[in-house]
Amino acid sequence: MTTAAPHDSELFARLVRPQRIWAVAAIHGEAQRLAQLHAGLAQRLAKGDRLVYLGGYLGHGAAIAAALDELVAFRRLFLARRLAFPGDIAFLRGSQEEMWQKLLQLQFAPNPREVLQWMLDHGVAATLEAYGGEARQGLAAARDGVLALTRWTASLRAALDAHPGHRQLLTGLKHYALTEDGALLFVHAGVDPGKPLDLQRDALWWGGANILELEAPYGGFRRVVRGYDRRHAGLVESPYAVSLDAGSGFGGALLAACFAPDGSILDVLEA
């Protein structure tokens, strides 16, 4: 199956003429690990490098707002380099960011209390706490109706806006990134091999079939790179895919890998 990317840059990031591509695994609120990783990355960046964060910035960890601060600061440093352009760096949406976006619009859900409880069971509680929210207040607002929920989500948006750059980063997230020549595809959790790229939805943040078990290149890409693995198995390679998640936010390390344009791994960072 050959898949052409849709012509909507709001959905994806196209990495043009990369010499190398650095990909950062799911962070999940581990600000200290991220700062350590960035320190190592800053020493290794070279002309022509591109940088992709593979989603999963929020949820689980104890320093979510600080992790977003670190991302905003390192983006500025990355773009301050000579001959660096905004299109050289991409931030993908992960499952935690998808939930947070839906939570901020919870008043429009047909069954908001059940939706909120499901989100709380899947890691959003840590993000709520990071921005001054409380789960019990949200559940009470869901019980009290649309007006109460609207006030509650408005307070969360105001708390988000109190952190410079956070809303801008989170509203500019891409669904996936790909290299200009169509060799490499970067996603948060996976793809559904039975669907073309422009029809991928939840599989991107929740995972479809295990991409490490792909028996042929997906959509003509030489390799698919993901940043979140439920098993947190670390750096795992297969002929057509790479998984990077070593469990940051769950007691494990934070990983980044440097890829050549053909998909081979040139360097690995761990914090």
VOBA-1610 file (N, C-alpha, C; in pm, whole numbers, padded with zeros to 5 digits, always signed):
BEGIN
Met+00085-00119+00000Met+00000+00000+00000Met+00088+00123+00000Thr+00066+00215-00091Thr+00139+00341-00097Thr+00048+00452-00049Thr+00099+00533+00041Thr+00019+00637+00103Thr+00079+00773+00077Ala+00002+00862+00020Ala+00046+01001+00003Ala-00004+01082+00121Ala+00080+01173+00168Ala+00038+01260+00279Ala-00066+01358+00229Pro-00167+01388+00311Pro-00266+01488+00271Pro-00200+01625+00263His-00260+01714+00186His-00202+01847+00165His-00255+01945+00269Asp-00243+01910+00397Asp-00291+01995+00505Asp-00183+02000+00612Ser-00104+02106+00610Ser+00008+02114+00703Ser-00038+02139+00846Glu-00167+02168+00868Glu-00217+02177+01004Glu-00215+02041+01071Leu-00219+01935+00992Leu-00222+01799+01047Leu-00083+01741+01070Phe+00011+01774+00987Phe+00140+01706+00994Phe+00254+01803+00972Ala+00373+01757+01010Ala+00496+01834+00988Ala+00578+01763+00881Arg+00623+01838+00782Arg+00708+01782+00677Arg+00851+01832+00700Leu+00942+01740+00722Leu+01081+01773+00751Leu+01159+01779+00620Val+01202+01899+00585Val+01261+01925+00453Val+01413+01913+00459Arg+01469+01835+00367Arg+01613+01818+00350Arg+01688+01794+00481Pro+01645+01698+00560Pro+01717+01673+00686Pro+01851+01602+00662Gln+01952+01645+00734Gln+02076+01570+00738Gln+02067+01457+00840Arg+02006+01489+00954Arg+01977+01392+01059Arg+01845+01435+01124Ile+01777+01339+01188Ile+01654+01370+01259Ile+01663+01314+01400Trp+01654+01404+01499Trp+01646+01361+01638Trp+01500+01342+01676Ala+01469+01231+01742Ala+01333+01204+01788Ala+01336+01180+01939Val+01249+01249+02011Val+01243+01240+02157Val+01118+01163+02197Ala+01135+01062+02281Ala+01025+00977+02325Ala+00930+01051+02419Ala+00822+00983+02457Ala+00724+01041+02549Ala+00791+01081+02679Ile+00760+01201+02728Ile+00826+01262+02844Ile+00744+01243+02971His+00615+01264+02964His+00521+01243+03073His+00562+01316+03201Gly+00588+01446+03187Gly+00606+01529+03305Gly+00738+01513+03377Glu+00837+01452+03315Glu+00968+01434+03380Glu+01060+01550+03339Ala+01041+01664+03403Ala+01115+01784+03365Ala+01265+01771+03385Gln+01306+01708+03494Gln+01449+01695+03521Gln+01516+01606+03417Arg+01453+01496+03384Arg+01509+01409+03280Arg+01516+01483+03146Leu+01413+01561+03116Leu+01410+01635+02991Leu+01523+01737+02986Ala+01546+01808+03096Ala+01654+01906+03100Ala+01789+01838+03080Gln+01808+01721+03139Gln+01933+01646+03121Gln+01948+01602+02976Leu+01840+01556+02917Leu+01844+01514+02778Leu+01876+01632+02687His+01814+01746+02713His+01840+01865+02633His+01985+01911+02644Ala+02043+01896+02763Ala+02183+01935+02780Ala+02273+01852+02690Gly+02247+01722+02683Gly+02324+01636+02593Gly+02295+01664+02448Leu+02170+01691+02417Leu+02131+01717+02279Leu+02193+01845+02227Ala+02198+01948+02311Ala+02255+02076+02270Ala+02401+02061+02226Gln+02473+01969+02287Gln+02613+01948+02253Gln+02629+01870+02122Arg+02523+01801+02080Arg+02533+01714+01962Arg+02468+01773+01837Leu+02390+01878+01851Leu+02320+01932+01736Leu+02418+01982+01631Ala+02386+01952+01507Ala+02472+01992+01395Ala+02386+02058+01288Lys+02453+02127+01196Lys+02384+02190+01085Lys+02301+02087+01008Gly+02178+02122+00978Gly+02091+02033+00903Gly+02012+01936+00987Asp+02031+01939+01120Asp+01954+01851+01207Asp+01810+01898+01218Arg+01719+01803+01227Arg+01579+01830+01255Arg+01544+01763+01387Leu+01437+01811+01453Leu+01402+01762+01587Leu+01252+01738+01594Val+01214+01618+01638Val+01073+01581+01652Val+01049+01529+01793Tyr+00954+01591+01862Tyr+00908+01539+01990Tyr+00784+01453+01961Leu+00785+01330+02012Leu+00686+01231+01971Leu+00562+01227+02061Gly+00526+01340+02123Gly+00404+01347+02204Gly+00425+01289+02343Gly+00320+01303+02427Gly+00329+01251+02562Gly+00406+01344+02655Tyr+00376+01473+02652Tyr+00442+01570+02738Tyr+00372+01576+02874Leu+00241+01556+02875Leu+00157+01570+02993Leu+00135+01435+03060Gly+00067+01439+03174Gly+00023+01317+03239Gly+00133+01242+03315His+00091+01175+03420His+00171+01076+03495His+00280+01139+03581Gly+00373+01213+03526Gly+00486+01265+03602Gly+00447+01377+03696Ala+00544+01416+03781Ala+00515+01512+03888Ala+00552+01656+03854Ala+00610+01681+03736Ala+00657+01816+03703Ala+00614+01854+03562Ile+00485+01847+03537Ile+00432+01866+03402Ile+00451+02009+03355Ala+00414+02107+03437Ala+00429+02247+03395Ala+00576+02281+03371Ala+00664+02229+03455Ala+00808+02252+03436Ala+00859+02186+03309Ala+00804+02071+03276Ala+00844+02005+03150Ala+00803+02088+03030Leu+00682+02147+03035Leu+00640+02235+02925Leu+00729+02359+02919Asp+00765+02414+03033Asp+00858+02528+03035Asp+00989+02490+02966Glu+01038+02371+02994Glu+01164+02326+02935Glu+01150+02308+02784Leu+01038+02258+02738Leu+01016+02244+02594Leu+01012+02380+02525Val+00942+02476+02586Val+00933+02610+02528Val+01072+02673+02521Ala+01150+02658+02628Ala+01283+02719+02633Ala+01377+02654+02531Phe+01371+02521+02518Phe+01463+02455+02425Phe+01424+02483+02280Arg+01295+02502+02254Arg+01254+02541+02118Arg+01320+02673+02080Arg+01322+02769+02173Arg+01388+02896+02145Arg+01536+02876+02118Leu+01602+02793+02199Leu+01745+02767+02179Leu+01770+02701+02045Phe+01687+02604+02009Phe+01703+02532+01883Phe+01690+02627+01764Leu+01592+02716+01770Leu+01568+02807+01659Leu+01665+02924+01655Ala+01736+02946+01765Ala+01836+03053+01767Ala+01964+03013+01694Arg+01977+02887+01659Arg+02095+02841+01587Arg+02098+02902+01447Arg+02216+02917+01392Arg+02231+02974+01259Arg+02165+02882+01156Leu+02088+02941+01067Leu+02019+02871+00959Leu+01916+02769+01009Ala+01860+02795+01126Ala+01750+02712+01176Ala+01618+02781+01148Phe+01515+02703+01115Phe+01384+02757+01077Phe+01275+02686+01156Pro+01159+02751+01175Pro+01051+02689+01252Pro+01011+02550+01202Gly+01019+02527+01073Gly+00983+02396+01019Gly+01082+02285+01049Asp+01194+02320+01115Asp+01295+02220+01148Asp+01264+02146+01277Ile+01164+02192+01351Ile+01128+02131+01479Ile+00978+02104+01480Ala+00938+01988+01531Ala+00797+01949+01530Ala+00760+01888+01665Phe+00640+01920+01709Phe+00584+01864+01832Phe+00458+01786+01794Leu+00457+01657+01824Leu+00342+01573+01791Leu+00245+01565+01909Arg+00122+01536+01878Arg+00020+01515+01980Arg+00024+01370+02025Gly+00014+01350+02157Gly+00005+01216+02214Gly-00130+01194+02279Ser-00148+01079+02339Ser-00275+01047+02402Ser-00307+01141+02518Gln-00206+01181+02595Gln-00232+01273+02706Gln-00275+01410+02656Glu-00214+01457+02550Glu-00252+01587+02494Glu-00391+01581+02430Glu-00424+01467+02370Glu-00557+01449+02314Glu-00662+01454+02425Met-00634+01387+02537Met-00728+01390+02649Met-00742+01531+02706Trp-00630+01601+02721Trp-00634+01736+02777Trp-00717+01830+02690Gln-00702+01819+02558Gln-00782+01900+02467Gln-00930+01870+02484Lys-00964+01741+02494Lys-01104+01702+02513Lys-01155+01747+02650Leu-01069+01743+02752Leu-01111+01785+02885Leu-01148+01933+02886Leu-01073+02016+02814Leu-01102+02159+02810Leu-01232+02190+02736Gln-01289+02090+02671Gln-01417+02106+02602Gln-01522+02010+02660Leu-01503+01973+02786Leu-01584+01868+02847Leu-01732+01904+02852Gln-01764+02033+02855Gln-01905+02074+02863Gln-01984+02032+02738Phe-01913+01999+02629Phe-01982+01958+02507Phe-02000+01807+02497Ala-01944+01731+02592Ala-01956+01585+02589Ala-02096+01544+02630Pro-02153+01440+02565Pro-02288+01397+02601Pro-02297+01332+02739Asn-02186+01274+02786Asn-02183+01210+02917Asn-02055+01252+02990Pro-02045+01380+03029Pro-01919+01435+03077Pro-01863+01366+03201Arg-01947+01325+03293Arg-01895+01262+03415Arg-01823+01132+03383Glu-01881+01050+03295Glu-01818+00924+03257Glu-01689+00948+03178Val-01692+01049+03089Val-01572+01082+03011Val-01460+01128+03104Leu-01492+01215+03199Leu-01390+01265+03292Leu-01334+01151+03376Gln-01419+01064+03424Gln-01369+00953+03506Gln-01275+00864+03426Trp-01308+00840+03299Trp-01221+00759+03213Trp-01085+00828+03196Met-01087+00959+03174Met-00962+01033+03160Met-00879+01026+03288Leu-00945+01039+03402Leu-00874+01031+03530Leu-00810+00895+03548Asp-00876+00793+03501Asp-00822+00657+03511Asp-00705+00635+03416His-00685+00726+03320His-00581+00709+03219His-00475+00819+03223Gly-00459+00884+03338Gly-00342+00970+03357Gly-00363+01119+03357Val-00485+01167+03328Val-00504+01313+03316Val-00505+01383+03452Ala-00519+01307+03560Ala-00523+01368+03693Ala-00396+01447+03723Ala-00282+01396+03679Ala-00156+01465+03704Ala-00152+01599+03631Thr-00207+01606+03511Thr-00211+01731+03436Thr-00307+01829+03501Leu-00420+01779+03546Leu-00514+01864+03620Leu-00446+01931+03739Glu-00376+01851+03818Glu-00309+01903+03936Glu-00202+02006+03898Ala-00133+01980+03788Ala-00026+02072+03744Ala-00080+02211+03714Tyr-00205+02219+03669Tyr-00265+02348+03635Tyr-00371+02391+03737Gly-00357+02341+03859Gly-00438+02388+03968Gly-00580+02335+03975Gly-00612+02235+03895Gly-00745+02177+03897Gly-00755+02061+03993Glu-00876+02025+04028Glu-00900+01911+04116Glu-01005+01822+04053Ala-00980+01691+04058Ala-01072+01595+03998Ala-01210+01604+04062Arg-01215+01621+04195Arg-01345+01622+04263Arg-01429+01742+04218Gln-01361+01856+04190Gln-01433+01974+04142Gln-01491+01947+04003Gly-01413+01881+03918Gly-01461+01849+03785Gly-01578+01753+03787Leu-01569+01652+03872Leu-01679+01555+03882Leu-01805+01621+03937Ala-01786+01713+04032Ala-01902+01786+04085Ala-01963+01876+03979Ala-01879+01943+03900Ala-01929+02029+03793Ala-02004+01948+03689Ala-01952+01830+03658Ala-02020+01743+03561Ala-02157+01702+03612Arg-02169+01684+03742Arg-02298+01650+03801Arg-02394+01768+03796Asp-02338+01891+03812Asp-02424+02009+03824Asp-02470+02066+03690Gly-02406+02026+03580Gly-02458+02067+03450Gly-02362+02150+03367Val-02411+02194+03252Val-02327+02258+03151Val-02266+02388+03200Leu-02342+02472+03271Leu-02287+02600+03315Leu-02174+02580+03414Ala-02191+02487+03507Ala-02085+02459+03604Ala-01961+02404+03535Leu-01981+02317+03438Leu-01868+02261+03363Leu-01797+02369+03282Thr-01874+02459+03223Thr-01815+02567+03144Thr-01726+02656+03231Arg-01774+02688+03352Arg-01692+02767+03444Arg-01565+02692+03483Trp-01578+02563+03507Trp-01462+02483+03550Trp-01358+02474+03439Thr-01400+02444+03316Thr-01302+02435+03207Thr-01242+02571+03175Ala-01321+02680+03193Ala-01266+02814+03171Ala-01156+02844+03272Ser-01171+02797+03395Ser-01067+02818+03496Ser-00940+02741+03460Leu-00955+02625+03400Leu-00838+02548+03357Leu-00766+02616+03241Arg-00843+02671+03147Arg-00780+02744+03036Arg-00706+02867+03087Ala-00764+02935+03187Ala-00697+03052+03243Ala-00568+03010+03313Ala-00569+02898+03383Ala-00449+02850+03449Ala-00342+02812+03347Leu-00383+02754+03236Leu-00290+02721+03129Leu-00227+02847+03072Asp-00308+02950+03053Asp-00259+03076+02995Asp-00164+03149+03090Ala-00169+03115+03218Ala-00078+03178+03314Ala+00065+03131+03297His+00086+03027+03218His+00220+02975+03190His+00256+03014+03047Pro+00344+03111+03030Pro+00377+03160+02895Pro+00423+03049+02801Gly+00360+03046+02684Gly+00399+02953+02580Gly+00332+02818+02584His+00266+02784+02696His+00208+02650+02708His+00091+02631+02611Arg-00001+02725+02611Arg-00117+02710+02522Arg-00072+02708+02375Gln+00022+02795+02340Gln+00068+02800+02201Gln+00131+02668+02159Leu+00210+02609+02247Leu+00272+02480+02214Leu+00165+02373+02197Leu+00071+02366+02291Leu-00028+02258+02290Leu-00131+02272+02179Thr-00158+02395+02134Thr-00254+02411+02025Thr-00189+02395+01888Gly-00056+02390+01883Gly+00013+02374+01755Gly+00064+02234+01730Leu+00018+02137+01807Leu+00068+02000+01792Leu+00023+01938+01661Lys+00111+01858+01602Lys+00082+01788+01476Lys+00042+01642+01503His-00032+01586+01410His-00072+01446+01423His+00045+01352+01397Tyr+00132+01389+01306Tyr+00248+01307+01272Tyr+00349+01393+01198Ala+00468+01339+01179Ala+00571+01408+01101Ala+00630+01309+01002Leu+00677+01362+00890Leu+00739+01276+00790Leu+00852+01352+00721Thr+00946+01276+00671Thr+01055+01339+00596Thr+01006+01370+00455Glu+01067+01471+00396Glu+01022+01521+00266Glu+01020+01413+00159Asp+01115+01318+00166Asp+01122+01214+00064Asp+01031+01095+00093Gly+00955+01102+00204Gly+00863+00993+00236Gly+00931+00869+00291Ala+01055+00883+00340Ala+01127+00765+00391Ala+01090+00732+00534Leu+01070+00835+00618Leu+01046+00813+00760Leu+00915+00878+00803Leu+00842+00805+00889Leu+00718+00853+00947Leu+00733+00850+01099Phe+00700+00961+01164Phe+00711+00972+01310Phe+00571+00987+01369Val+00538+00902+01467Val+00406+00903+01529Val+00422+00891+01681His+00313+00915+01751His+00317+00901+01896His+00314+00754+01938Ala+00208+00682+01898Ala+00189+00546+01949Ala+00182+00439+01841Gly+00141+00472+01721Gly+00132+00368+01619Gly+00047+00411+01501Val+00020+00315+01416Val-00067+00334+01301Val-00153+00210+01284Asp-00262+00227+01214Asp-00344+00114+01171Asp-00296+00076+01031Pro-00229-00039+01016Pro-00172-00074+00885Pro-00275-00087+00775Gly-00403-00106+00810Gly-00507-00123+00710Gly-00565+00006+00658Lys-00519+00121+00710Lys-00575+00250+00668Lys-00465+00339+00611Pro-00497+00420+00511Pro-00399+00516+00460Pro-00373+00625+00564Leu-00266+00696+00544Leu-00221+00794+00643Leu-00325+00902+00668Asp-00396+00947+00565Asp-00492+01055+00583Asp-00620+01010+00654Leu-00634+00879+00682Leu-00749+00830+00757Leu-00711+00781+00896Gln-00585+00795+00932Gln-00542+00758+01067Gln-00599+00859+01166Arg-00655+00810+01275Arg-00706+00898+01379Arg-00657+00848+01515Asp-00742+00777+01589Asp-00708+00735+01724Asp-00586+00645+01731Ala-00558+00571+01626Ala-00441+00482+01627Ala-00313+00561+01647Leu-00310+00686+01602Leu-00189+00767+01614Leu-00154+00793+01761Trp-00256+00813+01847Trp-00225+00840+01987Trp-00250+00724+02080Trp-00329+00627+02037Trp-00354+00512+02125Trp-00288+00384+02075Gly-00244+00383+01950Gly-00178+00265+01895Gly-00277+00173+01828Gly-00239+00119+01715Gly-00320+00019+01647Gly-00253-00116+01665Ala-00225-00183+01556Ala-00146-00305+01562Ala-00004-00269+01605Asn+00067-00364+01662Asn+00204-00341+01705Asn+00291-00312+01583Ile+00341-00189+01571Ile+00417-00154+01451Ile+00547-00232+01440Leu+00596-00286+01552Leu+00718-00366+01547Leu+00695-00498+01474Glu+00569-00533+01453Glu+00535-00657+01383Glu+00498-00634+01237Leu+00520-00512+01188Leu+00492-00485+01046Leu+00574-00581+00959Glu+00507-00642+00862Glu+00574-00738+00773Glu+00615-00675+00641Ala+00580-00549+00623Ala+00616-00474+00503Ala+00615-00327+00539Pro+00681-00243+00462Pro+00680-00100+00493Pro+00538-00045+00490Tyr+00502+00033+00592Tyr+00372+00097+00592Tyr+00374+00218+00500Gly+00280+00221+00407Gly+00261+00337+00321Gly+00382+00377+00240Gly+00474+00285+00218Gly+00594+00317+00142Gly+00705+00377+00225Phe+00681+00402+00355Phe+00786+00454+00441Phe+00886+00342+00475Arg+01011+00377+00476Arg+01111+00277+00514Arg+01095+00234+00659Arg+01063+00332+00744Arg+01047+00302+00886Arg+00945+00395+00949Val+00871+00340+01046Val+00782+00418+01131Val+00848+00426+01269Val+00856+00545+01325Val+00918+00565+01456Val+00810+00611+01553Arg+00798+00543+01666Arg+00699+00581+01766Arg+00767+00618+01898Gly+00698+00702+01977Gly+00755+00750+02102Gly+00687+00698+02226Tyr+00577+00622+02210Tyr+00506+00569+02326Tyr+00477+00422+02306Asp+00512+00343+02406Asp+00491+00198+02405Asp+00433+00161+02541Arg+00316+00100+02543Arg+00253+00064+02671Arg+00344-00023+02757Arg+00431-00100+02693Arg+00520-00190+02769Arg+00649-00121+02813His+00675-00001+02762His+00796+00074+02798His+00921-00013+02784Ala+00934-00074+02669Ala+01040-00173+02648Ala+01173-00112+02607Gly+01182+00021+02597Gly+01307+00085+02560Gly+01322+00097+02410Leu+01446+00107+02366Leu+01476+00117+02223Leu+01466-00022+02161Val+01368-00038+02072Val+01348-00167+02004Val+01338-00141+01855Glu+01415-00213+01779Glu+01414-00200+01633Glu+01355-00324+01569Ser+01284-00303+01459Ser+01243-00412+01371Ser+01271-00364+01229Pro+01255-00449+01128Pro+01291-00406+00993Pro+01221-00278+00947Tyr+01096-00257+00992Tyr+01019-00145+00939Tyr+00973-00046+01046Ala+01021-00059+01169Ala+00975+00030+01276Ala+01080+00039+01386Val+01068+00147+01463Val+01151+00168+01582Val+01060+00220+01693Ser+01077+00165+01815Ser+01004+00211+01932Ser+01104+00267+02032Leu+01072+00383+02092Leu+01170+00455+02174Leu+01138+00461+02324Asp+01024+00418+02367Asp+00976+00446+02503Asp+01043+00356+02607Ala+01121+00418+02700Ala+01184+00342+02809Ala+01113+00367+02943Gly+00998+00434+02940Gly+00919+00447+03062Gly+00931+00578+03136Ser+00967+00686+03068Ser+00969+00816+03134Ser+00829+00849+03186Gly+00822+00890+03313Gly+00693+00913+03377Gly+00642+00793+03451Phe+00703+00677+03427Phe+00663+00553+03492Phe+00782+00489+03566Gly+00881+00572+03598Gly+00998+00521+03669Gly+01115+00484+03581Gly+01101+00500+03448Gly+01207+00464+03355Gly+01276+00585+03297Ala+01367+00560+03205Ala+01449+00666+03145Ala+01375+00734+03031Leu+01426+00852+02996Leu+01379+00926+02879Leu+01481+00907+02768Leu+01433+00870+02650Leu+01520+00839+02537Leu+01503+00939+02423Ala+01612+00958+02349Ala+01609+01026+02219Ala+01702+00950+02128Ala+01667+00943+02001Ala+01751+00874+01903Ala+01770+00965+01783Cys+01886+00954+01721Cys+01920+01031+01602Cys+01917+00938+01482Phe+01839+00977+01382Phe+01819+00893+01264Phe+01884+00956+01141Ala+01946+00872+01061Ala+01988+00912+00928Ala+01864+00918+00839Pro+01869+00987+00726Pro+01752+00993+00638Pro+01702+00857+00590Asp+01788+00754+00593Asp+01743+00621+00551Asp+01681+00541+00664Gly+01675+00598+00785Gly+01613+00531+00898Gly+01709+00459+00990Ser+01835+00453+00958Ser+01931+00389+01047Ser+01957+00480+01167Ile+01986+00419+01282Ile+02009+00494+01405Ile+02158+00528+01417Leu+02185+00658+01434Leu+02321+00707+01441Leu+02370+00732+01583Asp+02277+00765+01673Asp+02315+00802+01808Asp+02192+00785+01897Val+02217+00763+02028Val+02110+00749+02125Val+02147+00828+02249Leu+02050+00901+02303Leu+02066+00973+02430Leu+01969+00917+02532Glu+02012+00909+02658Glu+01928+00861+02765Glu+01945+00949+02888Ala+01834+00983+02953Ala+01842+01064+03074Ala+01748+01005+03180
//
